[in-house]
């Protein structure tokens, strides 16, 4: 799976189910949600995301469509 966008995008965690390791981030510049899964969080050094948390991320083409990668929590 390759990255299709080299620029970081901003968003807010809409929800994240720790038990399943999946969730969605609402993109600030587009308004649509993007999928996130635990494997991309682990690569970035995180275990979970929290609803309402501000994040930056890149987008890659996953097996089921676009998904977040290289996630950074914005403080």
PDB file of N, CA, C, O and CB in Angstrom:
ATOM      1  N   UNK A   1       0.833  -1.155   0.000  1.00  0.00           N
ATOM      2  CA  UNK A   1       0.000   0.000   0.000  1.00  0.00           C
ATOM      3  C   UNK A   1       0.889   1.231   0.000  1.00  0.00           C
ATOM      4  O   UNK A   1       1.750   1.392   0.865  1.00  0.00           O
ATOM      5  CB  UNK A   1      -0.954  -0.010   1.196  1.00  0.00           C
ATOM      6  N   UNK A   2       0.679   2.063  -0.939  1.00  0.00           N
ATOM      7  CA  UNK A   2       1.541   3.220  -1.055  1.00  0.00           C
ATOM      8  C   UNK A   2       0.800   4.493  -0.707  1.00  0.00           C
ATOM      9  O   UNK A   2      -0.419   4.591  -0.853  1.00  0.00           O
ATOM     10  CB  UNK A   2       2.111   3.314  -2.449  1.00  0.00           C
ATOM     11  N   UNK A   3       1.561   5.458  -0.246  1.00  0.00           N
ATOM     12  CA  UNK A   3       0.995   6.747   0.104  1.00  0.00           C
ATOM     13  C   UNK A   3       0.652   7.511  -1.162  1.00  0.00           C
ATOM     14  O   UNK A   3       1.431   7.521  -2.115  1.00  0.00           O
ATOM     15  CB  UNK A   3       1.965   7.555   0.982  1.00  0.00           C
ATOM     16  N   UNK A   4      -0.511   8.150  -1.175  1.00  0.00           N
ATOM     17  CA  UNK A   4      -0.890   8.932  -2.342  1.00  0.00           C
ATOM     18  C   UNK A   4      -0.870  10.415  -2.038  1.00  0.00           C
ATOM     19  O   UNK A   4      -1.281  11.219  -2.874  1.00  0.00           O
ATOM     20  CB  UNK A   4      -2.264   8.521  -2.832  1.00  0.00           C
ATOM     21  N   UNK A   5      -0.399  10.797  -0.856  1.00  0.00           N
ATOM     22  CA  UNK A   5      -0.356  12.197  -0.482  1.00  0.00           C
ATOM     23  C   UNK A   5       0.799  12.398   0.482  1.00  0.00           C
ATOM     24  O   UNK A   5       0.817  11.811   1.564  1.00  0.00           O
ATOM     25  CB  UNK A   5      -1.699  12.656   0.147  1.00  0.00           C
ATOM     26  N   UNK A   6       1.770  13.229   0.096  1.00  0.00           N
ATOM     27  CA  UNK A   6       2.941  13.441   0.930  1.00  0.00           C
ATOM     28  C   UNK A   6       2.740  14.513   1.991  1.00  0.00           C
ATOM     29  O   UNK A   6       3.599  14.688   2.855  1.00  0.00           O
ATOM     30  CB  UNK A   6       4.106  13.803   0.074  1.00  0.00           C
ATOM     31  N   UNK A   7       1.619  15.236   1.944  1.00  0.00           N
ATOM     32  CA  UNK A   7       1.369  16.303   2.903  1.00  0.00           C
ATOM     33  C   UNK A   7       0.533  15.798   4.072  1.00  0.00           C
ATOM     34  O   UNK A   7      -0.374  14.982   3.907  1.00  0.00           O
ATOM     35  CB  UNK A   7       0.670  17.480   2.222  1.00  0.00           C
ATOM     36  N   UNK A   8       0.864  16.303   5.256  1.00  0.00           N
ATOM     37  CA  UNK A   8       0.052  15.971   6.423  1.00  0.00           C
ATOM     38  C   UNK A   8      -1.271  16.717   6.348  1.00  0.00           C
ATOM     39  O   UNK A   8      -1.323  17.872   5.925  1.00  0.00           O
ATOM     40  CB  UNK A   8       0.798  16.313   7.736  1.00  0.00           C
ATOM     41  N   UNK A   9      -2.333  16.051   6.761  1.00  0.00           N
ATOM     42  CA  UNK A   9      -3.652  16.652   6.850  1.00  0.00           C
ATOM     43  C   UNK A   9      -4.053  16.700   8.314  1.00  0.00           C
ATOM     44  O   UNK A   9      -3.553  15.923   9.128  1.00  0.00           O
ATOM     45  CB  UNK A   9      -4.696  15.863   6.005  1.00  0.00           C
ATOM     46  N   UNK A  10      -4.950  17.607   8.645  1.00  0.00           N
ATOM     47  CA  UNK A  10      -5.433  17.755  10.018  1.00  0.00           C
ATOM     48  C   UNK A  10      -6.809  17.136  10.155  1.00  0.00           C
ATOM     49  O   UNK A  10      -7.581  17.082   9.197  1.00  0.00           O
ATOM     50  CB  UNK A  10      -5.470  19.237  10.432  1.00  0.00           C
ATOM     51  N   UNK A  11      -7.103  16.674  11.350  1.00  0.00           N
ATOM     52  CA  UNK A  11      -8.419  16.122  11.611  1.00  0.00           C
ATOM     53  C   UNK A  11      -8.653  15.930  13.095  1.00  0.00           C
ATOM     54  O   UNK A  11      -7.786  16.194  13.927  1.00  0.00           O
ATOM     55  CB  UNK A  11      -8.593  14.810  10.885  1.00  0.00           C
ATOM     56  N   UNK A  12      -9.859  15.460  13.399  1.00  0.00           N
ATOM     57  CA  UNK A  12     -10.263  15.187  14.774  1.00  0.00           C
ATOM     58  C   UNK A  12     -10.785  13.761  14.833  1.00  0.00           C
ATOM     59  O   UNK A  12     -11.550  13.334  13.968  1.00  0.00           O
ATOM     60  CB  UNK A  12     -11.342  16.208  15.270  1.00  0.00           C
ATOM     61  N   UNK A  13     -10.370  13.030  15.853  1.00  0.00           N
ATOM     62  CA  UNK A  13     -10.827  11.651  16.010  1.00  0.00           C
ATOM     63  C   UNK A  13     -12.336  11.667  16.253  1.00  0.00           C
ATOM     64  O   UNK A  13     -12.810  12.235  17.237  1.00  0.00           O
ATOM     65  CB  UNK A  13     -10.074  10.932  17.185  1.00  0.00           C
ATOM     66  N   UNK A  14     -13.077  11.042  15.349  1.00  0.00           N
ATOM     67  CA  UNK A  14     -14.532  10.954  15.510  1.00  0.00           C
ATOM     68  C   UNK A  14     -14.855   9.873  16.536  1.00  0.00           C
ATOM     69  O   UNK A  14     -15.627  10.107  17.466  1.00  0.00           O
ATOM     70  CB  UNK A  14     -15.232  10.648  14.147  1.00  0.00           C
ATOM     71  N   UNK A  15     -14.268   8.693  16.369  1.00  0.00           N
ATOM     72  CA  UNK A  15     -14.400   7.612  17.350  1.00  0.00           C
ATOM     73  C   UNK A  15     -13.304   6.588  17.121  1.00  0.00           C
ATOM     74  O   UNK A  15     -12.753   6.473  16.026  1.00  0.00           O
ATOM     75  CB  UNK A  15     -15.797   6.943  17.262  1.00  0.00           C
ATOM     76  N   UNK A  16     -12.998   5.843  18.184  1.00  0.00           N
ATOM     77  CA  UNK A  16     -12.007   4.775  18.109  1.00  0.00           C
ATOM     78  C   UNK A  16     -12.400   3.689  19.098  1.00  0.00           C
ATOM     79  O   UNK A  16     -12.539   3.950  20.293  1.00  0.00           O
ATOM     80  CB  UNK A  16     -10.570   5.309  18.403  1.00  0.00           C
ATOM     81  N   UNK A  17     -12.580   2.467  18.599  1.00  0.00           N
ATOM     82  CA  UNK A  17     -12.923   1.323  19.449  1.00  0.00           C
ATOM     83  C   UNK A  17     -11.643   0.583  19.811  1.00  0.00           C
ATOM     84  O   UNK A  17     -11.075  -0.135  18.989  1.00  0.00           O
ATOM     85  CB  UNK A  17     -13.935   0.366  18.735  1.00  0.00           C
ATOM     86  N   UNK A  18     -11.201   0.763  21.039  1.00  0.00           N
ATOM     87  CA  UNK A  18      -9.957   0.131  21.475  1.00  0.00           C
ATOM     88  C   UNK A  18     -10.048  -1.390  21.383  1.00  0.00           C
ATOM     89  O   UNK A  18      -9.059  -2.048  21.058  1.00  0.00           O
ATOM     90  CB  UNK A  18      -9.622   0.550  22.907  1.00  0.00           C
ATOM     91  N   UNK A  19     -11.224  -1.957  21.667  1.00  0.00           N
ATOM     92  CA  UNK A  19     -11.392  -3.413  21.652  1.00  0.00           C
ATOM     93  C   UNK A  19     -11.189  -4.010  20.261  1.00  0.00           C
ATOM     94  O   UNK A  19     -10.752  -5.154  20.136  1.00  0.00           O
ATOM     95  CB  UNK A  19     -12.771  -3.779  22.164  1.00  0.00           C
ATOM     96  N   UNK A  20     -11.501  -3.247  19.225  1.00  0.00           N
ATOM     97  CA  UNK A  20     -11.330  -3.733  17.851  1.00  0.00           C
ATOM     98  C   UNK A  20     -10.135  -3.098  17.156  1.00  0.00           C
ATOM     99  O   UNK A  20      -9.689  -3.579  16.115  1.00  0.00           O
ATOM    100  CB  UNK A  20     -12.584  -3.464  17.043  1.00  0.00           C
ATOM    101  N   UNK A  21      -9.617  -2.017  17.731  1.00  0.00           N
ATOM    102  CA  UNK A  21      -8.456  -1.355  17.154  1.00  0.00           C
ATOM    103  C   UNK A  21      -8.746  -0.603  15.871  1.00  0.00           C
ATOM    104  O   UNK A  21      -7.876  -0.484  15.008  1.00  0.00           O
ATOM    105  CB  UNK A  21      -7.397  -2.352  16.899  1.00  0.00           C
ATOM    106  N   UNK A  22      -9.967  -0.094  15.738  1.00  0.00           N
ATOM    107  CA  UNK A  22     -10.335   0.655  14.535  1.00  0.00           C
ATOM    108  C   UNK A  22     -11.092   1.920  14.911  1.00  0.00           C
ATOM    109  O   UNK A  22     -11.619   2.042  16.017  1.00  0.00           O
ATOM    110  CB  UNK A  22     -11.184  -0.215  13.589  1.00  0.00           C
ATOM    111  N   UNK A  23     -11.138   2.858  13.969  1.00  0.00           N
ATOM    112  CA  UNK A  23     -11.887   4.084  14.193  1.00  0.00           C
ATOM    113  C   UNK A  23     -11.889   4.957  12.961  1.00  0.00           C
ATOM    114  O   UNK A  23     -11.472   4.541  11.880  1.00  0.00           O
ATOM    115  CB  UNK A  23     -11.318   4.847  15.367  1.00  0.00           C
ATOM    116  N   UNK A  24     -12.366   6.180  13.142  1.00  0.00           N
ATOM    117  CA  UNK A  24     -12.427   7.136  12.045  1.00  0.00           C
ATOM    118  C   UNK A  24     -11.974   8.507  12.516  1.00  0.00           C
ATOM    119  O   UNK A  24     -12.213   8.908  13.656  1.00  0.00           O
ATOM    120  CB  UNK A  24     -13.845   7.211  11.468  1.00  0.00           C
ATOM    121  N   UNK A  25     -11.311   9.217  11.605  1.00  0.00           N
ATOM    122  CA  UNK A  25     -10.872  10.585  11.827  1.00  0.00           C
ATOM    123  C   UNK A  25     -11.644  11.463  10.853  1.00  0.00           C
ATOM    124  O   UNK A  25     -11.722  11.160   9.662  1.00  0.00           O
ATOM    125  CB  UNK A  25      -9.316  10.737  11.640  1.00  0.00           C
ATOM    126  N   UNK A  26     -12.221  12.564  11.367  1.00  0.00           N
ATOM    127  CA  UNK A  26     -12.898  13.516  10.489  1.00  0.00           C
ATOM    128  C   UNK A  26     -11.850  14.488   9.965  1.00  0.00           C
ATOM    129  O   UNK A  26     -11.181  15.172  10.740  1.00  0.00           O
ATOM    130  CB  UNK A  26     -14.056  14.274  11.237  1.00  0.00           C
ATOM    131  N   UNK A  27     -11.713  14.544   8.652  1.00  0.00           N
ATOM    132  CA  UNK A  27     -10.732  15.429   8.033  1.00  0.00           C
ATOM    133  C   UNK A  27     -11.218  16.871   8.071  1.00  0.00           C
ATOM    134  O   UNK A  27     -12.362  17.154   7.714  1.00  0.00           O
ATOM    135  CB  UNK A  27     -10.451  14.998   6.585  1.00  0.00           C
ATOM    136  N   UNK A  28     -10.350  17.782   8.504  1.00  0.00           N
ATOM    137  CA  UNK A  28     -10.714  19.195   8.624  1.00  0.00           C
ATOM    138  C   UNK A  28     -10.930  19.860   7.278  1.00  0.00           C
ATOM    139  O   UNK A  28     -11.871  20.635   7.111  1.00  0.00           O
ATOM    140  CB  UNK A  28      -9.650  19.938   9.383  1.00  0.00           C
ATOM    141  N   UNK A  29     -10.071  19.566   6.320  1.00  0.00           N
ATOM    142  CA  UNK A  29     -10.127  20.263   5.040  1.00  0.00           C
ATOM    143  C   UNK A  29     -11.158  19.703   4.082  1.00  0.00           C
ATOM    144  O   UNK A  29     -11.478  20.352   3.086  1.00  0.00           O
ATOM    145  CB  UNK A  29      -8.794  20.224   4.393  1.00  0.00           C
ATOM    146  N   UNK A  30     -11.686  18.526   4.348  1.00  0.00           N
ATOM    147  CA  UNK A  30     -12.634  17.894   3.434  1.00  0.00           C
ATOM    148  C   UNK A  30     -13.977  17.674   4.111  1.00  0.00           C
ATOM    149  O   UNK A  30     -15.024  17.758   3.468  1.00  0.00           O
ATOM    150  CB  UNK A  30     -12.081  16.565   2.922  1.00  0.00           C
ATOM    151  N   UNK A  31     -13.949  17.398   5.389  1.00  0.00           N
ATOM    152  CA  UNK A  31     -15.181  17.146   6.118  1.00  0.00           C
ATOM    153  C   UNK A  31     -15.619  15.695   6.108  1.00  0.00           C
ATOM    154  O   UNK A  31     -16.548  15.328   6.827  1.00  0.00           O
ATOM    155  CB  UNK A  31     -16.262  17.980   5.561  1.00  0.00           C
ATOM    156  N   UNK A  32     -14.969  14.864   5.308  1.00  0.00           N
ATOM    157  CA  UNK A  32     -15.322  13.445   5.287  1.00  0.00           C
ATOM    158  C   UNK A  32     -14.398  12.673   6.224  1.00  0.00           C
ATOM    159  O   UNK A  32     -13.307  13.136   6.558  1.00  0.00           O
ATOM    160  CB  UNK A  32     -15.237  12.876   3.845  1.00  0.00           C
ATOM    161  N   UNK A  33     -14.841  11.506   6.637  1.00  0.00           N
ATOM    162  CA  UNK A  33     -14.078  10.685   7.575  1.00  0.00           C
ATOM    163  C   UNK A  33     -13.107   9.767   6.847  1.00  0.00           C
ATOM    164  O   UNK A  33     -13.323   9.385   5.697  1.00  0.00           O
ATOM    165  CB  UNK A  33     -15.020   9.860   8.445  1.00  0.00           C
ATOM    166  N   UNK A  34     -12.027   9.422   7.551  1.00  0.00           N
ATOM    167  CA  UNK A  34     -11.050   8.489   7.004  1.00  0.00           C
ATOM    168  C   UNK A  34     -10.772   7.398   8.044  1.00  0.00           C
ATOM    169  O   UNK A  34     -10.664   7.674   9.238  1.00  0.00           O
ATOM    170  CB  UNK A  34      -9.731   9.229   6.601  1.00  0.00           C
ATOM    171  N   UNK A  35     -10.663   6.186   7.576  1.00  0.00           N
ATOM    172  CA  UNK A  35     -10.467   5.006   8.417  1.00  0.00           C
ATOM    173  C   UNK A  35      -9.075   4.998   9.037  1.00  0.00           C
ATOM    174  O   UNK A  35      -8.101   5.423   8.414  1.00  0.00           O
ATOM    175  CB  UNK A  35     -10.685   3.728   7.602  1.00  0.00           C
ATOM    176  N   UNK A  36      -8.996   4.509  10.273  1.00  0.00           N
ATOM    177  CA  UNK A  36      -7.709   4.322  10.942  1.00  0.00           C
ATOM    178  C   UNK A  36      -7.758   2.992  11.688  1.00  0.00           C
ATOM    179  O   UNK A  36      -8.778   2.645  12.283  1.00  0.00           O
ATOM    180  CB  UNK A  36      -7.388   5.514  11.922  1.00  0.00           C
ATOM    181  N   UNK A  37      -6.651   2.249  11.652  1.00  0.00           N
ATOM    182  CA  UNK A  37      -6.593   0.983  12.381  1.00  0.00           C
ATOM    183  C   UNK A  37      -5.351   0.925  13.250  1.00  0.00           C
ATOM    184  O   UNK A  37      -4.397   1.678  13.054  1.00  0.00           O
ATOM    185  CB  UNK A  37      -6.616  -0.204  11.411  1.00  0.00           C
ATOM    186  N   UNK A  38      -5.383   0.017  14.214  1.00  0.00           N
ATOM    187  CA  UNK A  38      -4.342  -0.058  15.240  1.00  0.00           C
ATOM    188  C   UNK A  38      -2.947  -0.259  14.676  1.00  0.00           C
ATOM    189  O   UNK A  38      -1.984   0.211  15.281  1.00  0.00           O
ATOM    190  CB  UNK A  38      -4.650  -1.169  16.189  1.00  0.00           C
ATOM    191  N   UNK A  39      -2.794  -0.931  13.552  1.00  0.00           N
ATOM    192  CA  UNK A  39      -1.445  -1.171  13.028  1.00  0.00           C
ATOM    193  C   UNK A  39      -0.755   0.137  12.666  1.00  0.00           C
ATOM    194  O   UNK A  39       0.452   0.269  12.868  1.00  0.00           O
ATOM    195  CB  UNK A  39      -1.503  -2.087  11.801  1.00  0.00           C
ATOM    196  N   UNK A  40      -1.497   1.105  12.136  1.00  0.00           N
ATOM    197  CA  UNK A  40      -0.879   2.396  11.813  1.00  0.00           C
ATOM    198  C   UNK A  40      -0.582   3.182  13.077  1.00  0.00           C
ATOM    199  O   UNK A  40       0.359   3.976  13.104  1.00  0.00           O
ATOM    200  CB  UNK A  40      -1.788   3.215  10.888  1.00  0.00           C
ATOM    201  N   UNK A  41      -1.369   2.973  14.124  1.00  0.00           N
ATOM    202  CA  UNK A  41      -1.089   3.630  15.402  1.00  0.00           C
ATOM    203  C   UNK A  41       0.181   3.073  16.014  1.00  0.00           C
ATOM    204  O   UNK A  41       1.016   3.827  16.513  1.00  0.00           O
ATOM    205  CB  UNK A  41      -2.267   3.458  16.373  1.00  0.00           C
ATOM    206  N   UNK A  42       0.332   1.754  15.978  1.00  0.00           N
ATOM    207  CA  UNK A  42       1.515   1.116  16.549  1.00  0.00           C
ATOM    208  C   UNK A  42       2.776   1.571  15.825  1.00  0.00           C
ATOM    209  O   UNK A  42       3.818   1.763  16.451  1.00  0.00           O
ATOM    210  CB  UNK A  42       1.388  -0.409  16.482  1.00  0.00           C
ATOM    211  N   UNK A  43       2.685   1.744  14.507  1.00  0.00           N
ATOM    212  CA  UNK A  43       3.832   2.227  13.738  1.00  0.00           C
ATOM    213  C   UNK A  43       4.229   3.627  14.195  1.00  0.00           C
ATOM    214  O   UNK A  43       5.408   3.978  14.177  1.00  0.00           O
ATOM    215  CB  UNK A  43       3.512   2.227  12.230  1.00  0.00           C
ATOM    216  N   UNK A  44       3.235   4.431  14.607  1.00  0.00           N
ATOM    217  CA  UNK A  44       3.493   5.800  15.048  1.00  0.00           C
ATOM    218  C   UNK A  44       3.820   5.882  16.541  1.00  0.00           C
ATOM    219  O   UNK A  44       4.137   6.959  17.045  1.00  0.00           O
ATOM    220  CB  UNK A  44       2.294   6.674  14.739  1.00  0.00           C
ATOM    221  N   UNK A  45       3.745   4.747  17.253  1.00  0.00           N
ATOM    222  CA  UNK A  45       4.078   4.718  18.667  1.00  0.00           C
ATOM    223  C   UNK A  45       2.908   4.945  19.609  1.00  0.00           C
ATOM    224  O   UNK A  45       3.119   5.196  20.796  1.00  0.00           O
ATOM    225  CB  UNK A  45       5.103   5.726  18.936  1.00  0.00           C
ATOM    226  N   UNK A  46       1.678   4.864  19.113  1.00  0.00           N
ATOM    227  CA  UNK A  46       0.484   5.042  19.939  1.00  0.00           C
ATOM    228  C   UNK A  46      -0.261   3.723  20.061  1.00  0.00           C
ATOM    229  O   UNK A  46      -0.097   2.826  19.234  1.00  0.00           O
ATOM    230  CB  UNK A  46      -0.440   6.131  19.346  1.00  0.00           C
ATOM    231  N   UNK A  47      -1.085   3.611  21.106  1.00  0.00           N
ATOM    232  CA  UNK A  47      -1.908   2.415  21.280  1.00  0.00           C
ATOM    233  C   UNK A  47      -3.371   2.695  20.991  1.00  0.00           C
ATOM    234  O   UNK A  47      -4.072   1.846  20.441  1.00  0.00           O
ATOM    235  CB  UNK A  47      -1.758   1.870  22.688  1.00  0.00           C
ATOM    236  N   UNK A  48      -3.838   3.886  21.361  1.00  0.00           N
ATOM    237  CA  UNK A  48      -5.243   4.244  21.155  1.00  0.00           C
ATOM    238  C   UNK A  48      -5.361   5.716  20.772  1.00  0.00           C
ATOM    239  O   UNK A  48      -4.437   6.506  20.964  1.00  0.00           O
ATOM    240  CB  UNK A  48      -6.075   3.951  22.426  1.00  0.00           C
ATOM    241  N   UNK A  49      -6.516   6.057  20.228  1.00  0.00           N
ATOM    242  CA  UNK A  49      -6.887   7.444  19.991  1.00  0.00           C
ATOM    243  C   UNK A  49      -8.119   7.732  20.829  1.00  0.00           C
ATOM    244  O   UNK A  49      -8.866   6.820  21.185  1.00  0.00           O
ATOM    245  CB  UNK A  49      -7.147   7.725  18.470  1.00  0.00           C
ATOM    246  N   UNK A  50      -8.327   9.003  21.142  1.00  0.00           N
ATOM    247  CA  UNK A  50      -9.443   9.409  21.987  1.00  0.00           C
ATOM    248  C   UNK A  50     -10.373  10.311  21.182  1.00  0.00           C
ATOM    249  O   UNK A  50      -9.915  11.192  20.454  1.00  0.00           O
ATOM    250  CB  UNK A  50      -8.939  10.132  23.270  1.00  0.00           C
ATOM    251  N   UNK A  51     -11.672  10.089  21.317  1.00  0.00           N
ATOM    252  CA  UNK A  51     -12.660  10.906  20.623  1.00  0.00           C
ATOM    253  C   UNK A  51     -12.407  12.385  20.906  1.00  0.00           C
ATOM    254  O   UNK A  51     -12.227  12.783  22.057  1.00  0.00           O
ATOM    255  CB  UNK A  51     -14.092  10.509  21.048  1.00  0.00           C
ATOM    256  N   UNK A  52     -12.395  13.196  19.844  1.00  0.00           N
ATOM    257  CA  UNK A  52     -12.172  14.629  19.973  1.00  0.00           C
ATOM    258  C   UNK A  52     -10.711  15.044  19.912  1.00  0.00           C
ATOM    259  O   UNK A  52     -10.411  16.238  19.884  1.00  0.00           O
ATOM    260  CB  UNK A  52     -12.753  15.101  21.246  1.00  0.00           C
ATOM    261  N   UNK A  53      -9.801  14.083  19.889  1.00  0.00           N
ATOM    262  CA  UNK A  53      -8.370  14.364  19.857  1.00  0.00           C
ATOM    263  C   UNK A  53      -7.974  14.930  18.494  1.00  0.00           C
ATOM    264  O   UNK A  53      -8.411  14.429  17.458  1.00  0.00           O
ATOM    265  CB  UNK A  53      -7.558  13.089  20.168  1.00  0.00           C
ATOM    266  N   UNK A  54      -7.142  15.982  18.500  1.00  0.00           N
ATOM    267  CA  UNK A  54      -6.649  16.561  17.249  1.00  0.00           C
ATOM    268  C   UNK A  54      -5.436  15.769  16.785  1.00  0.00           C
ATOM    269  O   UNK A  54      -4.542  15.456  17.572  1.00  0.00           O
ATOM    270  CB  UNK A  54      -6.291  18.069  17.425  1.00  0.00           C
ATOM    271  N   UNK A  55      -5.420  15.447  15.488  1.00  0.00           N
ATOM    272  CA  UNK A  55      -4.328  14.663  14.919  1.00  0.00           C
ATOM    273  C   UNK A  55      -3.922  15.210  13.558  1.00  0.00           C
ATOM    274  O   UNK A  55      -4.683  15.919  12.900  1.00  0.00           O
ATOM    275  CB  UNK A  55      -4.730  13.190  14.799  1.00  0.00           C
ATOM    276  N   UNK A  56      -2.714  14.867  13.156  1.00  0.00           N
ATOM    277  CA  UNK A  56      -2.229  15.088  11.797  1.00  0.00           C
ATOM    278  C   UNK A  56      -1.895  13.719  11.236  1.00  0.00           C
ATOM    279  O   UNK A  56      -1.490  12.821  11.975  1.00  0.00           O
ATOM    280  CB  UNK A  56      -0.977  16.059  11.758  1.00  0.00           C
ATOM    281  N   UNK A  57      -2.062  13.557   9.940  1.00  0.00           N
ATOM    282  CA  UNK A  57      -1.850  12.247   9.339  1.00  0.00           C
ATOM    283  C   UNK A  57      -1.647  12.390   7.838  1.00  0.00           C
ATOM    284  O   UNK A  57      -1.947  13.425   7.244  1.00  0.00           O
ATOM    285  CB  UNK A  57      -3.035  11.312   9.636  1.00  0.00           C
ATOM    286  N   UNK A  58      -1.134  11.333   7.252  1.00  0.00           N
ATOM    287  CA  UNK A  58      -1.047  11.218   5.801  1.00  0.00           C
ATOM    288  C   UNK A  58      -2.065  10.181   5.366  1.00  0.00           C
ATOM    289  O   UNK A  58      -2.566   9.414   6.188  1.00  0.00           O
ATOM    290  CB  UNK A  58       0.400  10.831   5.333  1.00  0.00           C
ATOM    291  N   UNK A  59      -2.369  10.155   4.093  1.00  0.00           N
ATOM    292  CA  UNK A  59      -3.357   9.215   3.571  1.00  0.00           C
ATOM    293  C   UNK A  59      -2.669   8.229   2.644  1.00  0.00           C
ATOM    294  O   UNK A  59      -1.834   8.601   1.821  1.00  0.00           O
ATOM    295  CB  UNK A  59      -4.498   9.957   2.831  1.00  0.00           C
ATOM    296  N   UNK A  60      -3.040   6.959   2.797  1.00  0.00           N
ATOM    297  CA  UNK A  60      -2.548   5.926   1.883  1.00  0.00           C
ATOM    298  C   UNK A  60      -3.746   5.169   1.329  1.00  0.00           C
ATOM    299  O   UNK A  60      -4.840   5.206   1.892  1.00  0.00           O
ATOM    300  CB  UNK A  60      -1.551   4.952   2.603  1.00  0.00           C
ATOM    301  N   UNK A  61      -3.521   4.492   0.232  1.00  0.00           N
ATOM    302  CA  UNK A  61      -4.558   3.645  -0.349  1.00  0.00           C
ATOM    303  C   UNK A  61      -4.477   2.281   0.304  1.00  0.00           C
ATOM    304  O   UNK A  61      -3.540   1.521   0.059  1.00  0.00           O
ATOM    305  CB  UNK A  61      -4.408   3.535  -1.897  1.00  0.00           C
ATOM    306  N   UNK A  62      -5.461   1.971   1.136  1.00  0.00           N
ATOM    307  CA  UNK A  62      -5.525   0.682   1.807  1.00  0.00           C
ATOM    308  C   UNK A  62      -6.301  -0.317   0.977  1.00  0.00           C
ATOM    309  O   UNK A  62      -6.771  -0.001  -0.116  1.00  0.00           O
ATOM    310  CB  UNK A  62      -6.155   0.824   3.184  1.00  0.00           C
ATOM    311  N   UNK A  63      -6.433  -1.511   1.496  1.00  0.00           N
ATOM    312  CA  UNK A  63      -7.143  -2.565   0.767  1.00  0.00           C
ATOM    313  C   UNK A  63      -8.630  -2.263   0.611  1.00  0.00           C
ATOM    314  O   UNK A  63      -9.275  -2.777  -0.303  1.00  0.00           O
ATOM    315  CB  UNK A  63      -6.966  -3.895   1.476  1.00  0.00           C
ATOM    316  N   UNK A  64      -9.184  -1.421   1.508  1.00  0.00           N
ATOM    317  CA  UNK A  64     -10.610  -1.073   1.429  1.00  0.00           C
ATOM    318  C   UNK A  64     -10.842   0.393   1.100  1.00  0.00           C
ATOM    319  O   UNK A  64     -11.949   0.903   1.268  1.00  0.00           O
ATOM    320  CB  UNK A  64     -11.295  -1.406   2.733  1.00  0.00           C
ATOM    321  N   UNK A  65      -9.803   1.070   0.633  1.00  0.00           N
ATOM    322  CA  UNK A  65      -9.930   2.489   0.311  1.00  0.00           C
ATOM    323  C   UNK A  65      -8.940   3.312   1.116  1.00  0.00           C
ATOM    324  O   UNK A  65      -8.034   2.761   1.743  1.00  0.00           O
ATOM    325  CB  UNK A  65     -11.357   2.976   0.572  1.00  0.00           C
ATOM    326  N   UNK A  66      -9.107   4.624   1.102  1.00  0.00           N
ATOM    327  CA  UNK A  66      -8.159   5.495   1.802  1.00  0.00           C
ATOM    328  C   UNK A  66      -8.159   5.250   3.306  1.00  0.00           C
ATOM    329  O   UNK A  66      -9.204   5.014   3.912  1.00  0.00           O
ATOM    330  CB  UNK A  66      -8.483   6.954   1.522  1.00  0.00           C
ATOM    331  N   UNK A  67      -6.975   5.309   3.890  1.00  0.00           N
ATOM    332  CA  UNK A  67      -6.861   5.188   5.340  1.00  0.00           C
ATOM    333  C   UNK A  67      -5.714   6.050   5.845  1.00  0.00           C
ATOM    334  O   UNK A  67      -4.805   6.401   5.093  1.00  0.00           O
ATOM    335  CB  UNK A  67      -6.652   3.717   5.752  1.00  0.00           C
ATOM    336  N   UNK A  68      -5.769   6.387   7.130  1.00  0.00           N
ATOM    337  CA  UNK A  68      -4.763   7.254   7.736  1.00  0.00           C
ATOM    338  C   UNK A  68      -3.496   6.470   8.055  1.00  0.00           C
ATOM    339  O   UNK A  68      -3.548   5.290   8.402  1.00  0.00           O
ATOM    340  CB  UNK A  68      -5.316   7.910   9.008  1.00  0.00           C
ATOM    341  N   UNK A  69      -2.360   7.146   7.930  1.00  0.00           N
ATOM    342  CA  UNK A  69      -1.068   6.581   8.326  1.00  0.00           C
ATOM    343  C   UNK A  69      -0.197   7.714   8.854  1.00  0.00           C
ATOM    344  O   UNK A  69      -0.568   8.883   8.738  1.00  0.00           O
ATOM    345  CB  UNK A  69      -0.369   5.845   7.126  1.00  0.00           C
ATOM    346  N   UNK A  70       0.943   7.387   9.426  1.00  0.00           N
ATOM    347  CA  UNK A  70       1.883   8.380   9.961  1.00  0.00           C
ATOM    348  C   UNK A  70       1.165   9.380  10.870  1.00  0.00           C
ATOM    349  O   UNK A  70       1.343  10.591  10.740  1.00  0.00           O
ATOM    350  CB  UNK A  70       2.592   9.127   8.811  1.00  0.00           C
ATOM    351  N   UNK A  71       0.364   8.865  11.777  1.00  0.00           N
ATOM    352  CA  UNK A  71      -0.474   9.697  12.636  1.00  0.00           C
ATOM    353  C   UNK A  71       0.368  10.380  13.709  1.00  0.00           C
ATOM    354  O   UNK A  71       1.232   9.764  14.331  1.00  0.00           O
ATOM    355  CB  UNK A  71      -1.583   8.854  13.286  1.00  0.00           C
ATOM    356  N   UNK A  72       0.094  11.674  13.910  1.00  0.00           N
ATOM    357  CA  UNK A  72       0.730  12.454  14.976  1.00  0.00           C
ATOM    358  C   UNK A  72      -0.369  13.140  15.776  1.00  0.00           C
ATOM    359  O   UNK A  72      -1.274  13.748  15.205  1.00  0.00           O
ATOM    360  CB  UNK A  72       1.748  13.504  14.395  1.00  0.00           C
ATOM    361  N   UNK A  73      -0.286  13.041  17.092  1.00  0.00           N
ATOM    362  CA  UNK A  73      -1.246  13.728  17.953  1.00  0.00           C
ATOM    363  C   UNK A  73      -0.793  15.171  18.115  1.00  0.00           C
ATOM    364  O   UNK A  73       0.376  15.439  18.392  1.00  0.00           O
ATOM    365  CB  UNK A  73      -1.377  13.020  19.343  1.00  0.00           C
ATOM    366  N   UNK A  74      -1.733  16.100  17.937  1.00  0.00           N
ATOM    367  CA  UNK A  74      -1.444  17.530  18.044  1.00  0.00           C
ATOM    368  C   UNK A  74      -1.862  17.996  19.430  1.00  0.00           C
ATOM    369  O   UNK A  74      -3.004  17.797  19.845  1.00  0.00           O
ATOM    370  CB  UNK A  74      -2.179  18.350  16.928  1.00  0.00           C
ATOM    371  N   UNK A  75      -0.924  18.621  20.145  1.00  0.00           N
ATOM    372  CA  UNK A  75      -1.281  19.077  21.497  1.00  0.00           C
ATOM    373  C   UNK A  75      -1.674  20.531  21.511  1.00  0.00           C
ATOM    374  O   UNK A  75      -2.003  21.071  22.567  1.00  0.00           O
ATOM    375  CB  UNK A  75      -0.129  18.856  22.455  1.00  0.00           C
TER     376      UNK A  75
END
